[in-house]
Amino acid sequence: MLRSLLAAATLALAACAHAPVAGDGDSGARWQHARQMVVVTTDGWDDIHGRLRTFERDHGGTWRETAAARPVVIGRSGAAWGIGLHDIPPDDGRAGDSGPVKREGDGRSPAGVFAIGQAFGYAASGATALPYAAMDASDYCIDVSGSPLYNRIVDADDVGADAVRGSTEPMRRDLHADGDQRYRLGFVIEHNPRARPMAGSCIFAHLWKSPDTATAGCTAMQDATMQALLAWLDPALQPVFVLLPRAEYDRLRVPWGLPR
């Protein structure tokens, strides 16, 4: 069965393509019904280390932090504006003062606000309320721009070996990459849900190899952090994932309705 990485989003994706600016209140409306938020901040666009915080919004609209901040690592080149629920810079790779724009293979983690998709892992089931997919040796995420399956998790047994040829993202890394445990637990960050060519693909939250080992563009964390996240996330509360350099977070916090 074809496994789509991109579950139907509960919030509409913006059709506009301009850089987020302070005072733009349109973006925040797209996640106004979210009652859970995972927030990752870094010290700058090129930093690989970040801090992850979790927040819940009460019925009065106030965000409250639910746990102490925990360390994460992101892409080996830092972060860049991705395609999600927020307004984004033009996709010409020249964002000026707004920061870089995510491109396939650039080693940057997408910045912005994103829906959270399915959880996945090596085990047959997961301790989470998120939809969970058990990965097999034949499952791949397609990171080949131009493929009709770009930015999707697929089963090679269904789509054929030719369809996954060239992909660098086997989902059972323990079987394909010398016992690698980084995809043993994780969830999808729904970047580039319309699979725009060369805009970046296969963006996950997953386990880290070490506290100082960056990713190819995902957000990685220790096992205990991931287990706590998966147990806490509730799709009924329409959770979203936010990643921003601290200066951008401070600039956009009020117009985007982000936690203090």
C-alpha positions in Angstrom: 0.0 0.0 0.0 1.3 3.4 -0.9 2.1 5.4 2.2 1.6 9.1 1.8 4.0 11.2 3.9 1.6 14.1 3.6 -1.7 13.4 5.5 -4.5 15.8 4.7 -3.7 19.0 6.6 -6.2 20.3 9.1 -5.2 23.8 8.4 -5.2 25.4 4.9 -1.8 26.0 3.3 -1.2 29.6 2.3 -1.2 30.2 -1.4 0.7 33.5 -1.1 4.5 33.6 -1.3 5.9 36.6 0.5 8.3 37.0 3.4 6.7 37.0 6.9 6.8 40.5 8.3 5.9 41.9 11.7 2.3 43.1 11.7 1.1 40.5 9.2 -1.7 38.9 11.1 -2.9 36.5 8.3 -0.5 33.7 9.1 -1.5 33.2 12.7 -5.1 32.7 11.8 -4.1 29.5 10.0 -3.3 27.8 13.3 -5.7 29.7 15.5 -7.4 26.4 16.5 -4.2 24.7 17.4 -4.1 23.9 21.1 -0.7 22.1 21.2 2.6 23.6 19.9 6.1 22.2 19.7 8.6 25.1 19.5 12.2 24.8 18.5 14.4 27.9 18.6 18.1 28.4 17.6 20.5 31.2 18.2 20.7 32.0 14.4 20.1 30.7 10.9 23.4 28.8 10.8 23.3 27.2 14.2 22.7 23.4 14.5 21.8 23.3 18.2 18.3 24.3 19.5 16.0 24.1 22.4 12.6 22.4 22.2 9.6 23.5 24.3 6.0 22.3 24.4 3.0 24.4 25.0 -0.8 23.9 25.4 -3.4 26.6 24.9 -6.2 26.8 27.3 -9.8 27.7 26.4 -9.0 31.3 27.2 -6.4 31.4 24.5 -3.3 31.5 26.8 -0.3 29.4 26.0 1.2 27.5 28.9 4.5 25.6 28.8 4.1 21.9 29.7 7.7 20.8 30.3 11.2 22.0 30.7 13.2 22.9 27.6 15.2 20.1 26.0 18.1 20.1 23.6 17.8 19.2 19.9 20.0 19.3 16.8 18.8 20.4 13.4 20.3 20.5 9.9 24.0 20.6 9.4 23.8 24.0 7.7 21.2 25.4 10.2 17.7 26.5 9.2 16.0 28.1 6.2 12.4 29.2 5.4 10.3 26.2 4.5 6.8 25.7 3.1 4.2 25.2 5.7 1.2 27.0 7.2 3.0 30.4 7.3 3.7 33.0 4.6 7.0 32.3 3.0 9.7 34.2 1.2 9.9 33.9 -2.6 11.4 30.6 -3.8 14.2 32.2 -5.7 16.8 31.5 -3.0 17.3 35.2 -2.3 15.5 36.1 0.9 17.7 39.0 1.8 17.4 40.0 5.4 14.5 37.5 6.0 16.9 34.5 5.9 17.7 31.7 3.4 15.0 29.6 1.7 14.9 25.8 2.0 16.1 23.9 -1.1 16.6 20.1 -1.6 19.9 18.9 -0.4 21.0 22.2 1.3 21.3 20.6 4.8 19.0 23.1 6.4 15.9 22.4 8.5 12.7 24.1 7.4 11.8 27.2 9.5 8.2 28.3 10.0 5.0 26.7 11.3 4.0 23.2 10.1 1.3 20.7 10.6 2.4 17.5 12.4 1.7 14.3 10.4 1.9 10.6 11.2 4.3 9.0 13.7 6.5 6.1 12.5 9.0 3.7 13.8 10.6 0.2 13.7 8.2 -1.4 16.1 4.8 -2.7 15.1 3.0 -0.1 17.2 3.8 3.2 19.0 2.7 4.7 22.3 1.0 7.7 20.7 -2.4 9.1 19.8 -0.9 10.2 16.4 -1.6 7.9 13.5 1.4 5.4 13.5 3.0 3.6 10.6 5.3 0.6 11.2 8.2 0.8 8.8 9.5 -2.2 6.8 12.7 -2.8 4.9 10.8 -1.9 1.6 9.7 1.6 2.9 11.4 4.6 1.5 10.9 8.4 1.6 11.4 9.7 -1.9 13.8 12.7 -2.0 14.3 12.6 -5.8 12.9 15.9 -7.1 11.0 15.3 -10.3 9.7 11.9 -9.2 5.9 11.7 -9.0 6.4 10.3 -5.5 8.6 13.2 -4.3 8.2 13.8 -0.6 6.2 10.7 0.1 6.9 7.5 2.1 6.2 4.6 -0.2 6.5 0.8 -0.1 8.8 -0.5 -2.9 6.9 -3.8 -2.9 3.9 -1.8 -4.1 5.4 0.9 -6.4 8.3 -1.2 -7.7 12.1 -1.0 -7.3 12.5 1.6 -10.1 10.2 4.0 -8.3 12.5 4.2 -5.3 15.8 4.1 -7.2 18.0 7.0 -6.2 16.3 7.7 -3.0 18.7 8.2 0.0 16.0 7.8 2.6 15.3 4.2 3.5 12.9 4.3 6.5 14.4 1.2 8.1 17.9 2.6 8.6 18.8 -0.2 11.0 18.5 -2.6 8.0 20.0 -0.4 5.3 22.6 1.7 7.2 24.5 -0.5 9.6 22.0 -0.6 12.4 21.3 3.1 12.5 18.6 3.8 15.1 17.7 7.4 14.2 14.3 6.4 12.6 13.4 4.0 15.3 10.9 6.6 16.5 9.8 9.8 14.9 7.0 11.8 13.3 6.5 13.7 10.1 6.9 17.5 9.9 4.7 18.5 7.0 7.0 20.7 5.1 6.3 21.2 1.4 3.0 19.3 1.4 2.3 20.1 -2.2 5.7 18.6 -3.2 7.1 21.7 -4.9 10.1 20.5 -6.9 13.5 21.1 -5.3 11.9 22.8 -2.2 12.9 20.0 0.2 11.5 16.7 1.2 11.3 14.0 3.9 11.4 16.3 6.9 11.0 14.5 10.2 11.5 14.8 13.9 13.5 11.7 14.9 16.1 10.3 17.3 19.6 11.8 17.4 22.8 10.0 16.8 24.5 12.2 19.4 24.0 15.7 20.9 26.5 17.2 18.4 25.6 15.2 15.3 23.6 17.4 12.9 20.9 16.1 10.5 20.4 16.4 6.8 17.4 18.8 7.5 15.4 17.1 10.2 15.1 17.9 13.9 16.7 15.2 16.2 16.5 14.6 19.9 17.2 12.1 22.6 15.0 9.0 23.1 13.3 10.3 26.2 12.3 13.6 24.6 10.8 11.8 21.6 8.9 9.3 23.8 7.5 12.2 25.9 6.5 14.1 22.7 4.7 11.2 21.1 2.8 10.4 24.3 1.8 14.1 24.7 0.8 14.9 21.1 -2.9 14.7 20.5 -4.3 15.1 16.9 -7.6 16.2 18.3 -5.8 19.3 19.6 -4.5 20.1 16.1 -0.8 20.3 17.1 1.7 22.3 15.1 5.5 22.4 14.9 7.4 25.7 15.0 11.1 26.1 14.2 12.6 29.6 14.1 15.8 31.4 15.0 15.3 33.4 18.2 15.4 36.8 16.5 12.7 35.7 14.0 10.6 34.2 16.8 10.7 37.4 18.8 9.8 39.5 15.7 6.9 37.2 14.8 5.6 36.1 18.2 2.8 38.7 18.5 1.5 38.7 14.8 1.7 34.9 14.6 0.2 34.3 18.1 3.1 32.3 19.4 3.8 31.6 23.1 5.8 34.0 25.1 
